Structure formats: C-alpha cells, structure tokens
Amino acid sequence: MLTRHLKCHSLVKRHPCRFCGKGFNDTFDLKRHMRTHTGIRPYKCELCEKAFTQRCSLESHMRKIHGVHQQYAYRQRRSKIFVCEDCGFTSSRPDEYFLHVRQHHPSSPALRRYYRRQAHESSSFASTDPKLNPYLLYSAPAYYM
C-alpha cells in the first residue's frame, strides 16, 4: 500500500490515457479514468436504473438514495467483479470473464496479462497437451508470452 501511495507523488506518469493524454502512475487509476471516456458503468443499482463507474459511487448512492448500508466485517473483502473494459461485460467468475474476452476481444491487453500470468503459474506443467494442462485450453500466440 505504501509503495502504491508513493507512486502518486512521482512526476513520471507511465500510463497515459489514449483518449486525452492524462498520465497515471498506476494501471488501476488509468482503468478507472478510461471509463469516463468509454461510458462503461459496470456497477449497477439493483433497486433502480442507475449505473456507476466505481463501486464506491454505487455504495454511496445506495446509502444516500435507498438508505441501504453495506456492512463489512473487519478486513472482509467485497466480492470482486471482472469488467471487460472494451464492452462493459461483467462477471463475478474469472473463467467466464476470460472466456468472454477470448471470444470477443482476442487482442485485449487483459488477455495478454492473463496469458503471462498463466504461463508463469503453469511452468510446473511439462505437457503442451490441453487435455493434460488446463492452462492451455486456448493456445496463445508466442508474442503474447
């Protein structure tokens, strides 16, 4: 957490927005900012038609408009949702999310990161047979690795 915070004070912004050029030190901040340009609003209110770009905005809306307070136990994690930054598809299951990205956005940077992570985690698998190696369900081009 401290190193992430220290990055925000750096003058070097390694992640520029491709729409407006604004720079960010963290890919998470860039992704959140990009939603202002793309219009993707993955956090939907279940009680009305409103949708939000950030979870905290949805929780604030729920509290102020509907009187619903989120109760989290100490250090309890909220359920994670996976958001396709290309089209706004959301899923609470990572396998379903990556299947969507593979089928609809095969050149997505998220998919390249996924392949790198899976290759690293599956380095103990010697097999290149998809039946024996669950990480090879989809063959990635060599330049993604």
Secondary structure as UniProt FT lines:
FT   HELIX           2..7
FT   TURN            8..9
FT   STRAND          15..16
FT   TURN            18..20
FT   STRAND          23..24
FT   HELIX           27..38
FT   STRAND          43..44
FT   STRAND          51..52
FT   HELIX           55..66
FT   TURN            74..75
FT   STRAND          82..83
FT   TURN            85..87
FT   STRAND          90..91
FT   HELIX           94..104
FT   TURN            106..107
FT   HELIX           109..121
FT   TURN            122..124
FT   TURN            130..132
FT   HELIX           134..136
FT   HELIX           142..144
//
